[in-house]
């Protein structure tokens, strides 16, 4: 297993703690991140996506003018820092949701130390304008989207490194964090869209419910708790399954598989070498 690179010790960083003496309204919300933050997997009948952001905004009673979603598909942690953060800072949100990191795990230039530095910068800058930032730590997506054994082991190792980086920043800055592993139903198929890469409407509602519970713990009022009963979305049928597999799924697996393959091969070679050493010593 590849160990996470070391980032500055938690005690060397000033913790960021939201003031939460009593429940207060959250009038401004920002959502930053990748395609999950965009809302993919929760289509609307008239086209476009809803997703976790609007569900959280509705629960908090955030008006239209107070809601900002700066996310875009394919975004990586550095994208949030360099492209999305400046817009969010200008918005001056009370709460900012950060859903990003999985795209990084699939790339050959993955660097947990750089990601930790980027996330720390994002959280710090948001806190400086009075925002409570809430990142997520990720589940083992190989249990949802089936991959060949070597690729799955490589992806799992990367996710562990990613979570390690997120954990260190969360501990250092004392910010809330939504742990998807502990989210009830996270590995059940109804929580996932037809592509098995993005949450379904139910999955987005589960994310929104988890976020709002943390927002309430941070001292904000949640006047309309998120319901897990699906409504307002556009259901996906068998045609959507086949269409996505042909148009999106196979090409995506080919592109990302090629990018992750050298790392998977390194894991296999390392495991083989360790096995050979044990046999020789035995």
Backbone as JSON, one array per atom type, in Angstrom:
{
  "sequence": "XXXXXXXXXXXXXXXXXXXXXXXXXXXXXXXXXXXXXXXXXXXXXXXXXXXXXXXXXXXXXXXXXXXXXXXXXXXXXXXXXXXXXXXXXXXXXXXXXXXXXXXXXXXXXXXXXXXXXXXXXXXXXXXXXXXXXXXXXXXXXXXXXXXXXXXXXXXXXXXXXXXXXXXXXXXXXXXXXXXXXXXXXXXXXXXXXXXXXXXXXXXXXXXXXXXXXXXXXXXXXXXXXXXXXXXXXXXXXXXXXXXXXXXXXXXXXXXXXXXXXXXXXXXXXXXXXXXXXXXXXX",
  "N": [[0.84, -1.2, 0.0], [0.6, 2.18, -0.88], [1.82, 4.81, 1.01], [0.36, 7.84, 2.32], [1.74, 11.05, 1.41], [3.63, 13.22, 3.53], [2.18, 15.96, 5.19], [2.22, 19.32, 6.6], [2.28, 19.22, 10.19], [-0.64, 18.99, 12.27], [-0.63, 20.59, 14.54], [0.8, 22.78, 13.81], [-0.78, 24.5, 12.5], [-3.25, 26.99, 12.62], [-6.35, 26.3, 14.05], [-9.58, 26.35, 12.5], [-12.59, 27.37, 13.57], [-16.06, 27.29, 13.49], [-18.25, 29.79, 14.71], [-20.83, 28.97, 16.8], [-22.99, 29.61, 18.68], [-25.72, 29.77, 18.85], [-28.55, 28.73, 16.87], [-28.55, 30.05, 13.63], [-29.53, 31.83, 10.67], [-28.61, 30.66, 7.38], [-27.85, 32.53, 4.85], [-26.52, 32.59, 2.48], [-25.14, 30.38, 0.15], [-22.57, 28.37, -1.19], [-21.48, 26.11, -3.68], [-18.91, 24.01, -4.53], [-16.8, 22.16, -6.76], [-16.83, 19.01, -8.54], [-18.41, 16.97, -11.11], [-20.38, 15.68, -9.59], [-21.04, 17.66, -7.77], [-22.1, 19.44, -9.58], [-24.48, 18.2, -10.12], [-24.97, 15.96, -11.63], [-26.63, 12.97, -12.45], [-28.99, 13.46, -11.22], [-31.32, 14.27, -12.97], [-33.45, 16.84, -14.37], [-36.9, 17.18, -15.37], [-37.26, 19.04, -17.47], [-34.77, 19.21, -18.57], [-31.26, 19.64, -17.82], [-29.64, 19.71, -14.56], [-30.26, 18.96, -11.11], [-29.53, 18.07, -8.17], [-27.31, 17.92, -5.26], [-26.77, 20.56, -4.37], [-29.02, 22.5, -4.86], [-30.89, 21.14, -3.28], [-29.85, 21.33, -0.69], [-29.82, 24.11, -0.48], [-32.57, 24.66, -0.55], [-33.37, 23.4, 1.81], [-32.12, 25.01, 3.69], [-33.34, 27.38, 3.26], [-32.26, 29.24, 1.56], [-32.26, 32.06, -0.5], [-32.72, 32.57, -4.08], [-30.85, 34.45, -5.05], [-28.89, 34.13, -3.22], [-27.64, 31.77, -3.71], [-24.94, 29.96, -5.07], [-23.4, 28.05, -7.51], [-20.46, 27.0, -8.38], [-19.25, 24.85, -9.54], [-17.93, 22.45, -11.94], [-17.97, 19.92, -14.5], [-15.49, 17.36, -14.45], [-13.72, 18.7, -12.83], [-10.86, 19.16, -10.76], [-9.01, 19.06, -7.62], [-7.17, 21.2, -7.7], [-8.43, 22.82, -9.57], [-10.6, 23.77, -8.14], [-9.31, 25.39, -6.31], [-7.97, 27.33, -7.95], [-9.8, 28.24, -9.92], [-12.52, 28.1, -9.1], [-12.69, 28.96, -6.43], [-12.08, 31.84, -6.25], [-14.46, 33.0, -7.28], [-16.31, 32.05, -5.45], [-15.42, 33.3, -3.1], [-15.97, 35.95, -3.67], [-18.69, 35.8, -3.59], [-19.18, 35.48, -0.91], [-20.13, 33.38, 1.0], [-22.19, 31.91, 3.61], [-22.07, 29.23, 4.11], [-20.12, 26.68, 2.57], [-20.01, 24.06, 0.33], [-17.88, 21.4, -0.47], [-17.17, 19.27, -2.94], [-15.08, 17.27, -4.22], [-12.26, 15.62, -5.69], [-12.29, 12.91, -6.51], [-11.81, 12.82, -9.27], [-9.12, 13.38, -9.36], [-7.97, 11.06, -8.33], [-7.93, 9.35, -10.43], [-5.99, 10.04, -12.18], [-2.71, 10.18, -13.69], [-0.9, 11.95, -12.6], [-1.49, 12.2, -9.92], [-1.27, 13.58, -6.69], [-1.14, 13.48, -3.41], [-0.13, 15.19, -1.44], [-0.02, 17.72, -2.65], [-2.73, 18.04, -3.12], [-3.71, 18.17, -0.51], [-2.56, 20.57, 0.29], [-3.84, 22.33, -1.46], [-6.54, 22.0, -0.7], [-6.38, 22.86, 1.96], [-5.77, 25.54, 1.56], [-8.12, 26.42, 0.27], [-10.1, 25.97, 2.25], [-9.13, 27.63, 4.28], [-9.19, 30.21, 3.08], [-11.93, 30.49, 2.6], [-12.89, 30.48, 5.22], [-11.85, 32.88, 6.04], [-13.58, 34.76, 4.98], [-15.75, 34.34, 6.46], [-17.1, 31.94, 6.01], [-18.37, 28.64, 6.57], [-16.78, 25.87, 5.68], [-17.35, 22.73, 4.16], [-15.97, 19.84, 3.41], [-15.9, 16.6, 1.69], [-15.14, 13.18, 2.55], [-14.17, 10.2, 0.9], [-15.91, 7.23, -0.29], [-15.3, 3.71, -1.05], [-15.2, 3.47, -4.24], [-14.95, 1.39, -5.98], [-16.61, -0.59, -5.14], [-19.0, 0.05, -6.16], [-18.84, 0.84, -8.89], [-17.86, -1.5, -11.0], [-14.62, -2.69, -11.56], [-11.75, -4.1, -13.28], [-9.67, -6.32, -11.33], [-6.84, -5.37, -10.77], [-7.07, -2.62, -11.44], [-9.07, -1.84, -9.7], [-7.85, -2.24, -7.21], [-5.8, -0.37, -7.43], [-7.29, 2.01, -7.6], [-8.59, 1.97, -5.11], [-6.4, 2.24, -3.39], [-5.58, 4.8, -4.09], [-7.82, 6.3, -3.29], [-7.67, 5.94, -0.56], [-5.33, 7.35, -0.02], [-6.17, 9.91, -0.81], [-8.28, 10.35, 1.05], [-6.75, 10.33, 3.37], [-5.29, 12.71, 3.05], [-7.39, 14.58, 3.09], [-8.4, 14.1, 5.66], [-6.3, 15.02, 7.27], [-6.28, 17.77, 6.8], [-8.86, 18.45, 7.65], [-8.7, 17.78, 10.38], [-6.66, 19.53, 11.16], [-7.74, 22.04, 10.66], [-10.11, 21.97, 11.94], [-12.74, 21.69, 10.81], [-16.09, 20.81, 9.72], [-16.83, 17.6, 8.2], [-18.13, 15.58, 5.67], [-18.47, 12.23, 5.8], [-18.55, 9.85, 3.46], [-18.42, 7.12, 3.65], [-19.67, 6.42, 6.01], [-22.22, 7.15, 5.47], [-25.54, 6.26, 5.55], [-26.66, 3.64, 3.47], [-24.91, 4.12, 1.37], [-23.63, 2.32, -0.34], [-25.63, 1.03, -1.64], [-27.46, 0.14, -4.55], [-29.77, 1.74, -5.39], [-28.96, 4.27, -4.65], [-27.39, 5.22, -6.61], [-26.85, 6.57, -9.9], [-27.71, 5.72, -13.35], [-25.21, 5.51, -14.52], [-23.5, 4.63, -12.58], [-21.52, 6.15, -11.55], [-22.21, 8.59, -10.58], [-24.3, 10.03, -8.01], [-27.74, 9.02, -7.73], [-31.05, 10.57, -7.86], [-31.99, 9.9, -5.3], [-29.51, 9.38, -4.09], [-28.31, 11.94, -4.2], [-30.07, 13.26, -2.52], [-29.49, 11.93, -0.17], [-26.85, 12.79, 0.23], [-27.36, 15.55, 0.54], [-28.9, 15.5, 2.87], [-27.01, 14.54, 4.7], [-25.15, 16.66, 4.59], [-26.73, 18.83, 5.53], [-27.23, 18.05, 8.13], [-24.7, 18.29, 9.27], [-24.36, 21.01, 8.88], [-26.33, 22.01, 10.57], [-25.25, 21.17, 13.0], [-23.1, 22.87, 13.05], [-24.22, 25.18, 13.83], [-26.19, 26.45, 12.35], [-29.5, 27.29, 11.22], [-31.88, 24.95, 10.04], [-34.53, 25.06, 8.42], [-36.19, 23.48, 6.73], [-35.96, 20.3, 6.71], [-34.15, 17.88, 4.73], [-35.83, 15.67, 2.59], [-35.93, 12.16, 1.99], [-37.58, 11.1, 0.18], [-38.14, 10.71, -3.15], [-38.79, 13.22, -5.55], [-39.77, 15.39, -8.17], [-37.67, 14.95, -9.91], [-36.34, 13.55, -13.04], [-37.06, 10.35, -14.03], [-34.85, 7.61, -14.91], [-34.6, 5.24, -17.53], [-34.29, 1.86, -19.0], [-33.22, 2.35, -21.53], [-31.64, 4.55, -21.07], [-29.61, 3.39, -19.52], [-28.31, 1.63, -21.4], [-27.64, 3.47, -23.39], [-25.93, 5.24, -22.0], [-23.83, 3.46, -21.37], [-22.72, 2.81, -23.88], [-22.15, 5.32, -25.07], [-20.88, 6.87, -23.1], [-19.86, 5.35, -20.85], [-18.05, 3.11, -21.61], [-16.06, 4.51, -23.21], [-15.15, 6.28, -21.17], [-14.12, 4.48, -19.25], [-12.05, 3.39, -20.72], [-10.36, 5.63, -21.21], [-9.71, 6.54, -18.57], [-8.82, 4.19, -17.47], [-6.46, 3.72, -18.9], [-4.94, 5.83, -17.95], [-4.7, 5.22, -15.26], [-3.54, 2.76, -15.34], [-0.6, 2.41, -15.34], [-0.03, 2.91, -12.61], [-1.53, 0.9, -11.42], [-0.16, -1.31, -12.43], [2.28, -0.96, -11.14], [1.55, -1.45, -8.49], [0.86, -4.15, -8.68], [3.33, -5.31, -9.41], [4.83, -4.64, -7.15], [3.46, -6.06, -5.19], [3.91, -8.65, -6.12], [6.67, -8.79, -5.85], [6.93, -8.57, -3.06], [5.63, -10.9, -2.3], [7.33, -12.82, -3.42], [9.6, -12.36, -1.9], [8.73, -13.19, 0.64], [8.36, -15.9, 0.15], [10.95, -16.69, -0.42], [12.22, -16.18, 2.02], [10.8, -17.91, 3.58]],
  "CA": [[0.0, 0.0, 0.0], [1.35, 3.44, -0.93], [1.46, 5.66, 2.14], [0.19, 9.26, 1.98], [2.87, 11.92, 1.67], [3.47, 13.96, 4.78], [1.86, 17.38, 5.12], [2.56, 19.93, 7.9], [1.56, 18.69, 11.35], [-1.83, 19.75, 12.62], [-0.4, 21.6, 15.58], [1.47, 23.96, 13.25], [-1.78, 25.28, 11.79], [-4.29, 27.52, 13.49], [-7.64, 25.71, 13.73], [-10.68, 27.22, 12.09], [-13.78, 26.86, 14.26], [-17.23, 28.15, 13.27], [-18.96, 30.23, 15.9], [-22.18, 28.39, 16.75], [-23.58, 29.71, 20.01], [-27.14, 29.48, 18.68], [-28.9, 28.55, 15.46], [-28.65, 31.29, 12.87], [-29.84, 31.51, 9.28], [-27.57, 30.68, 6.36], [-28.49, 33.26, 3.75], [-25.74, 32.45, 1.25], [-24.56, 29.05, 0.02], [-21.75, 28.12, -2.38], [-21.15, 24.72, -3.95], [-17.71, 23.93, -5.36], [-16.39, 20.78, -7.0], [-16.84, 18.34, -9.84], [-19.71, 16.68, -11.72], [-21.36, 15.39, -8.55], [-21.48, 18.97, -7.27], [-22.94, 20.01, -10.64], [-25.79, 17.58, -9.99], [-25.14, 14.85, -12.55], [-27.3, 11.83, -11.84], [-30.31, 13.9, -10.77], [-31.83, 15.11, -14.07], [-34.75, 17.49, -14.24], [-37.76, 16.87, -16.51], [-37.08, 19.99, -18.57], [-33.36, 19.27, -18.93], [-30.37, 20.17, -16.79], [-29.42, 18.91, -13.36], [-30.57, 19.55, -9.81], [-28.44, 17.59, -7.33], [-27.19, 18.2, -3.83], [-26.75, 21.99, -4.07], [-30.35, 23.06, -4.69], [-31.58, 20.47, -2.17], [-29.36, 21.95, 0.54], [-30.3, 25.5, -0.47], [-33.99, 24.64, -0.17], [-33.47, 23.04, 3.23], [-31.65, 26.14, 4.49], [-34.11, 28.57, 2.97], [-31.4, 30.21, 0.87], [-32.94, 32.63, -1.68], [-32.03, 32.36, -5.37], [-29.7, 35.34, -5.16], [-27.87, 33.71, -2.26], [-27.1, 30.47, -4.08], [-23.92, 29.94, -6.11], [-22.77, 26.76, -7.81], [-19.32, 27.28, -9.25], [-18.64, 23.59, -9.93], [-18.03, 22.04, -13.34], [-17.58, 18.52, -14.7], [-14.07, 17.12, -14.65], [-12.9, 19.53, -11.95], [-9.95, 18.54, -9.8], [-8.81, 19.9, -6.44], [-6.51, 22.44, -8.09], [-9.43, 23.65, -10.25], [-11.38, 24.45, -7.11], [-8.47, 26.45, -5.74], [-7.58, 28.39, -8.87], [-10.87, 28.74, -10.76], [-13.82, 28.21, -8.43], [-12.59, 29.67, -5.15], [-12.23, 33.3, -6.34], [-15.86, 33.33, -7.46], [-16.98, 31.78, -4.18], [-15.03, 34.33, -2.14], [-16.73, 37.17, -4.02], [-20.08, 35.54, -3.19], [-19.17, 35.57, 0.55], [-21.16, 32.47, 1.51], [-22.18, 31.48, 5.0], [-21.69, 27.82, 4.05], [-19.6, 26.25, 1.28], [-19.89, 22.62, 0.19], [-16.75, 21.05, -1.33], [-17.28, 17.88, -3.4], [-14.03, 17.19, -5.22], [-11.16, 14.74, -5.35], [-12.32, 11.63, -7.19], [-11.16, 12.92, -10.58], [-7.68, 13.34, -9.14], [-7.52, 9.68, -8.08], [-7.89, 8.61, -11.69], [-5.0, 10.65, -13.06], [-1.35, 9.7, -13.48], [-0.14, 12.94, -11.82], [-2.08, 12.3, -8.59], [-0.32, 13.97, -5.64], [-1.93, 13.72, -2.2], [0.41, 16.34, -0.71], [-0.49, 18.94, -3.31], [-4.17, 18.15, -2.9], [-3.91, 18.63, 0.86], [-2.21, 22.0, 0.32], [-4.91, 23.06, -2.15], [-7.74, 21.98, 0.15], [-6.13, 23.72, 3.11], [-5.89, 26.93, 1.09], [-9.54, 26.69, 0.01], [-10.8, 26.04, 3.54], [-8.64, 28.82, 5.0], [-9.69, 31.42, 2.44], [-13.36, 30.57, 2.85], [-13.07, 30.87, 6.62], [-11.47, 34.29, 6.18], [-14.73, 35.59, 4.64], [-16.84, 33.96, 7.35], [-17.82, 30.76, 5.54], [-18.11, 27.32, 7.1], [-16.52, 24.98, 4.55], [-17.59, 21.33, 4.49], [-15.55, 18.9, 2.37], [-16.31, 15.21, 1.88], [-14.15, 12.12, 2.39], [-14.85, 9.36, -0.06], [-16.16, 5.81, -0.15], [-14.59, 2.84, -1.99], [-16.09, 3.47, -5.39], [-14.84, 0.12, -6.66], [-17.73, -1.43, -4.72], [-20.18, 0.51, -6.89], [-18.51, 0.74, -10.3], [-16.98, -2.66, -11.06], [-13.42, -2.55, -12.36], [-10.84, -5.24, -13.18], [-8.98, -6.37, -10.04], [-5.7, -4.46, -10.59], [-7.52, -1.23, -11.46], [-9.81, -1.58, -8.47], [-6.88, -2.1, -6.1], [-5.12, 0.91, -7.61], [-8.22, 3.08, -7.25], [-8.8, 1.92, -3.66], [-5.21, 2.81, -2.76], [-5.61, 6.24, -4.33], [-8.86, 6.89, -2.45], [-7.14, 5.97, 0.8], [-4.41, 8.5, 0.05], [-7.0, 11.12, -0.87], [-8.94, 10.52, 2.35], [-5.73, 10.71, 4.35], [-5.01, 14.14, 2.88], [-8.56, 15.31, 3.57], [-8.47, 13.94, 7.12], [-5.3, 15.86, 7.93], [-6.73, 19.16, 6.72], [-10.04, 18.57, 8.5], [-8.25, 17.79, 11.77], [-5.86, 20.73, 11.41], [-8.57, 23.24, 10.59], [-11.31, 21.76, 12.78], [-13.95, 21.95, 10.03], [-16.93, 19.62, 9.54], [-16.53, 16.81, 7.01], [-19.12, 14.54, 5.41], [-17.82, 10.95, 5.51], [-19.47, 9.07, 2.65], [-18.38, 5.72, 4.09], [-20.64, 6.25, 7.09], [-23.54, 7.6, 5.03], [-26.4, 5.07, 5.41], [-27.08, 3.3, 2.12], [-23.98, 4.63, 0.37], [-23.24, 1.28, -1.29], [-26.81, 0.39, -2.22], [-27.63, 0.56, -5.94], [-30.69, 2.85, -5.61], [-28.31, 5.55, -4.37], [-26.53, 5.57, -7.74], [-27.52, 6.78, -11.18], [-27.5, 4.66, -14.33], [-23.79, 5.38, -14.88], [-22.79, 4.09, -11.41], [-20.44, 7.07, -11.21], [-22.79, 9.75, -9.89], [-25.48, 9.69, -7.21], [-29.08, 9.19, -8.29], [-31.78, 11.57, -7.07], [-31.93, 9.47, -3.9], [-28.16, 9.59, -3.61], [-28.12, 13.37, -3.96], [-30.83, 13.6, -1.32], [-28.71, 11.42, 0.97], [-25.75, 13.74, 0.42], [-27.92, 16.79, 1.07], [-29.29, 15.26, 4.26], [-25.78, 14.5, 5.48], [-24.59, 18.02, 4.68], [-27.54, 19.7, 6.38], [-27.03, 17.65, 9.52], [-23.45, 18.93, 9.7], [-24.61, 22.45, 8.91], [-27.07, 22.28, 11.81], [-24.29, 21.02, 14.1], [-22.22, 24.04, 13.02], [-24.92, 26.31, 14.42], [-27.11, 27.09, 11.43], [-30.88, 26.83, 11.22], [-32.29, 24.16, 8.87], [-35.99, 25.12, 8.58], [-36.88, 22.45, 5.96], [-35.07, 19.13, 6.59], [-34.16, 17.2, 3.44], [-36.6, 14.42, 2.53], [-35.36, 11.1, 1.16], [-38.6, 10.7, -0.79], [-37.81, 11.33, -4.43], [-39.83, 13.99, -6.23], [-39.29, 16.51, -8.98], [-36.63, 14.57, -10.86], [-36.74, 12.79, -14.22], [-36.59, 8.97, -13.89], [-34.06, 7.05, -16.01], [-35.04, 3.89, -17.88], [-33.3, 0.93, -19.55], [-32.56, 2.99, -22.67], [-30.58, 5.4, -20.51], [-28.52, 2.49, -19.13], [-27.58, 1.19, -22.59], [-27.08, 4.65, -24.04], [-24.76, 5.72, -21.27], [-22.75, 2.49, -21.46], [-22.11, 2.89, -25.2], [-21.67, 6.67, -25.4], [-20.06, 7.46, -22.03], [-19.22, 4.42, -19.92], [-16.89, 2.41, -22.16], [-14.97, 5.46, -23.48], [-14.6, 6.79, -19.91], [-13.31, 3.43, -18.64], [-10.84, 3.26, -21.54], [-9.47, 6.77, -20.97], [-9.22, 6.57, -17.2], [-8.06, 2.96, -17.25], [-5.11, 3.92, -19.42], [-4.24, 6.78, -17.08], [-4.46, 4.58, -13.98], [-2.9, 1.46, -15.53], [0.78, 2.33, -14.85], [-0.06, 2.82, -11.16], [-2.02, -0.45, -11.11], [0.93, -2.23, -12.72], [3.28, -0.82, -10.08], [1.02, -2.15, -7.32], [0.96, -5.58, -8.95], [4.74, -5.68, -9.35], [5.26, -4.54, -5.76], [2.87, -7.19, -4.48], [4.6, -9.86, -6.55], [8.01, -8.78, -5.25], [6.79, -8.87, -1.64], [5.28, -12.32, -2.21], [8.53, -13.58, -3.69], [10.48, -12.23, -0.74], [8.21, -14.03, 1.71], [8.62, -17.3, -0.21], [12.39, -16.91, -0.29], [12.56, -16.21, 3.44], [10.16, -19.06, 4.21]],
  "C": [[0.88, 1.25, 0.0], [0.88, 4.34, 0.19], [1.29, 7.1, 1.69], [1.46, 10.05, 2.24], [2.58, 12.8, 2.87], [3.15, 15.42, 4.48], [2.19, 17.99, 6.48], [1.69, 19.39, 9.02], [0.42, 19.61, 11.74], [-1.55, 20.86, 13.61], [0.28, 22.85, 15.05], [0.49, 24.89, 12.54], [-2.83, 25.75, 12.77], [-5.63, 26.91, 13.11], [-8.68, 26.75, 13.38], [-11.94, 26.66, 12.71], [-14.95, 27.81, 14.03], [-17.87, 28.54, 14.6], [-20.4, 29.75, 15.82], [-22.82, 28.4, 18.12], [-25.07, 29.44, 19.96], [-27.44, 29.4, 17.19], [-29.11, 29.9, 14.79], [-28.92, 30.94, 11.41], [-28.59, 31.51, 8.4], [-28.2, 31.29, 5.12], [-27.78, 33.06, 2.42], [-25.03, 31.11, 1.26], [-23.76, 28.97, -1.27], [-21.46, 26.63, -2.47], [-19.98, 24.69, -4.92], [-17.37, 22.46, -5.6], [-16.56, 20.31, -8.42], [-18.27, 18.02, -10.29], [-20.78, 16.29, -10.7], [-21.91, 16.69, -7.97], [-22.36, 19.67, -8.3], [-24.36, 19.47, -10.54], [-26.02, 16.4, -10.9], [-25.68, 13.63, -11.8], [-28.69, 12.16, -11.35], [-30.89, 14.83, -11.83], [-33.2, 15.69, -13.77], [-35.59, 17.21, -15.49], [-37.54, 17.79, -17.71], [-35.66, 20.08, -19.07], [-32.54, 19.9, -17.82], [-30.34, 19.26, -15.57], [-29.83, 19.68, -12.12], [-29.44, 19.18, -8.86], [-28.42, 18.17, -5.94], [-27.3, 19.69, -3.51], [-28.12, 22.6, -3.87], [-31.12, 22.42, -3.54], [-31.15, 21.07, -0.84], [-29.86, 23.39, 0.63], [-31.75, 25.58, -0.05], [-34.15, 24.34, 1.31], [-33.09, 24.21, 4.12], [-32.5, 27.39, 4.3], [-33.3, 29.65, 2.3], [-32.14, 30.75, -0.35], [-32.1, 32.42, -2.94], [-30.77, 33.2, -5.48], [-28.57, 34.93, -4.22], [-27.22, 32.4, -2.6], [-26.12, 30.59, -5.24], [-23.41, 28.53, -6.29], [-21.69, 27.01, -8.84], [-18.66, 26.02, -9.77], [-18.75, 23.36, -11.43], [-17.5, 20.62, -13.48], [-16.09, 18.41, -14.98], [-13.17, 17.89, -13.72], [-12.05, 18.68, -11.01], [-9.73, 19.51, -8.63], [-8.15, 21.22, -6.8], [-7.47, 23.38, -8.82], [-10.26, 24.43, -9.24], [-10.59, 25.61, -6.54], [-8.29, 27.62, -6.7], [-8.74, 29.02, -9.63], [-12.18, 28.98, -10.02], [-13.78, 29.05, -7.16], [-12.75, 31.18, -5.29], [-13.68, 33.74, -6.5], [-16.64, 33.14, -6.16], [-16.65, 32.85, -3.14], [-15.79, 35.63, -2.4], [-18.19, 37.03, -3.6], [-20.25, 35.68, -1.68], [-20.26, 34.69, 1.18], [-21.08, 32.28, 3.01], [-21.71, 30.04, 5.1], [-21.18, 27.5, 2.65], [-19.42, 24.73, 1.3], [-18.79, 22.3, -0.82], [-16.84, 19.56, -1.69], [-16.29, 17.7, -4.54], [-12.94, 16.24, -4.74], [-11.12, 13.45, -6.14], [-11.66, 11.7, -8.57], [-9.65, 12.86, -10.45], [-7.17, 11.91, -8.98], [-7.34, 8.88, -9.35], [-6.81, 9.12, -12.64], [-3.58, 10.24, -12.68], [-0.51, 10.67, -12.66], [-0.73, 13.17, -10.43], [-1.01, 12.6, -7.55], [-1.1, 14.36, -4.4], [-1.43, 14.94, -1.43], [-0.05, 17.65, -1.33], [-1.99, 19.14, -3.11], [-4.47, 18.65, -1.5], [-3.61, 20.13, 0.96], [-3.3, 22.83, -0.35], [-6.16, 23.13, -1.29], [-7.55, 22.88, 1.36], [-6.27, 25.19, 2.73], [-7.36, 27.3, 0.89], [-10.3, 26.88, 1.31], [-10.41, 27.31, 4.3], [-9.2, 30.11, 4.41], [-11.19, 31.58, 2.64], [-13.65, 31.01, 4.28], [-12.78, 32.35, 6.82], [-12.62, 35.23, 5.81], [-15.97, 35.16, 5.43], [-17.62, 32.73, 6.95], [-17.41, 29.51, 6.31], [-17.98, 26.37, 5.91], [-16.68, 23.53, 4.99], [-17.15, 20.46, 3.32], [-16.14, 17.51, 2.62], [-15.07, 14.32, 1.84], [-14.89, 10.96, 1.72], [-14.93, 7.88, 0.32], [-15.26, 5.04, -1.13], [-15.46, 2.67, -3.22], [-16.01, 2.18, -6.2], [-15.93, -0.86, -6.26], [-19.01, -1.08, -5.47], [-19.97, 0.35, -8.39], [-17.46, -0.35, -10.44], [-15.84, -2.44, -12.04], [-12.62, -3.86, -12.31], [-10.02, -5.15, -11.9], [-7.83, -5.4, -9.87], [-6.12, -2.99, -10.56], [-8.28, -0.89, -10.18], [-8.85, -1.39, -7.29], [-6.13, -0.78, -6.2], [-6.02, 2.07, -7.2], [-8.45, 3.13, -5.75], [-7.62, 2.55, -2.93], [-5.19, 4.33, -2.92], [-6.65, 6.92, -3.42], [-8.4, 6.95, -1.0], [-6.17, 7.12, 0.98], [-5.18, 9.82, 0.06], [-7.66, 11.38, 0.48], [-7.95, 10.89, 3.44], [-5.4, 12.19, 4.28], [-6.17, 14.98, 3.41], [-8.65, 15.26, 5.08], [-7.49, 14.88, 7.82], [-5.71, 17.33, 7.91], [-7.92, 19.39, 7.64], [-9.64, 18.64, 9.97], [-7.49, 19.07, 12.09], [-6.72, 21.97, 11.5], [-9.87, 23.14, 11.37], [-12.59, 22.15, 12.05], [-14.79, 20.68, 9.96], [-16.52, 18.88, 8.27], [-17.57, 15.71, 6.87], [-18.4, 13.27, 4.97], [-18.8, 10.07, 4.74], [-19.49, 7.6, 3.04], [-19.45, 5.46, 5.14], [-22.03, 6.71, 6.72], [-24.43, 6.37, 4.83], [-26.83, 4.85, 3.97], [-26.13, 3.7, 1.02], [-23.62, 3.59, -0.69], [-24.44, 0.55, -1.91], [-27.11, 0.99, -3.6], [-28.64, 1.69, -6.14], [-30.08, 4.23, -5.36], [-27.5, 6.05, -5.57], [-27.31, 5.68, -9.03], [-27.19, 5.64, -12.14], [-26.03, 4.48, -14.68], [-22.94, 4.77, -13.78], [-21.58, 4.94, -11.03], [-20.93, 8.25, -10.4], [-24.0, 9.32, -9.07], [-26.76, 9.84, -8.04], [-29.77, 10.33, -7.55], [-31.75, 11.19, -5.59], [-30.55, 9.7, -3.32], [-27.86, 11.05, -3.32], [-28.88, 13.82, -2.73], [-30.1, 13.11, -0.07], [-27.53, 12.34, 1.28], [-26.26, 15.03, 1.06], [-28.32, 16.64, 2.53], [-28.06, 15.23, 5.16], [-25.17, 15.87, 5.67], [-25.41, 18.88, 5.64], [-27.45, 19.32, 7.86], [-25.75, 18.27, 10.08], [-23.6, 20.44, 9.79], [-25.35, 22.84, 10.18], [-26.14, 22.17, 13.01], [-23.34, 22.21, 14.17], [-22.93, 25.3, 13.5], [-25.9, 27.02, 13.53], [-28.51, 26.48, 11.52], [-31.16, 26.06, 9.93], [-33.82, 24.07, 8.93], [-36.76, 24.02, 7.84], [-35.96, 21.25, 5.77], [-35.24, 18.42, 5.25], [-34.94, 15.89, 3.53], [-35.87, 13.42, 1.63], [-36.39, 10.54, 0.18], [-38.36, 11.45, -2.09], [-39.02, 12.04, -5.04], [-39.18, 15.1, -7.03], [-38.23, 16.17, -9.99], [-37.2, 13.82, -12.05], [-36.2, 11.37, -14.1], [-35.83, 8.5, -15.12], [-34.49, 5.62, -16.26], [-33.92, 3.06, -18.47], [-32.54, 1.55, -20.71], [-31.42, 3.88, -22.2], [-29.38, 4.57, -20.11], [-27.67, 2.13, -20.34], [-26.91, 2.37, -23.27], [-25.85, 5.17, -23.34], [-23.58, 4.77, -21.43], [-22.0, 2.63, -22.78], [-21.44, 4.25, -25.42], [-20.66, 7.2, -24.38], [-19.23, 6.43, -21.28], [-17.96, 3.77, -20.45], [-15.76, 3.38, -22.52], [-14.33, 6.0, -22.2], [-13.67, 5.76, -19.29], [-12.0, 3.26, -19.4], [-9.86, 4.39, -21.25], [-8.85, 6.71, -19.58], [-8.43, 5.31, -16.85], [-6.63, 3.09, -17.73], [-4.3, 4.83, -18.52], [-3.85, 6.12, -15.76], [-3.64, 3.3, -14.12], [-1.45, 1.41, -15.06], [0.85, 2.2, -13.32], [-0.52, 1.44, -10.72], [-0.92, -1.47, -11.34], [2.0, -2.17, -11.63], [2.84, -1.54, -8.81], [1.16, -3.66, -7.49], [2.4, -6.07, -8.84], [5.27, -5.66, -7.92], [4.72, -5.71, -4.95], [3.57, -8.49, -4.83], [5.99, -9.95, -5.91], [7.95, -9.13, -3.76], [6.45, -10.34, -1.43], [6.5, -13.19, -2.43], [9.51, -13.51, -2.54], [10.05, -13.12, 0.4], [8.51, -15.51, 1.43], [10.08, -17.63, -0.01], [12.8, -17.04, 1.17], [11.98, -17.45, 4.12], [10.9, -20.35, 3.93]]
}
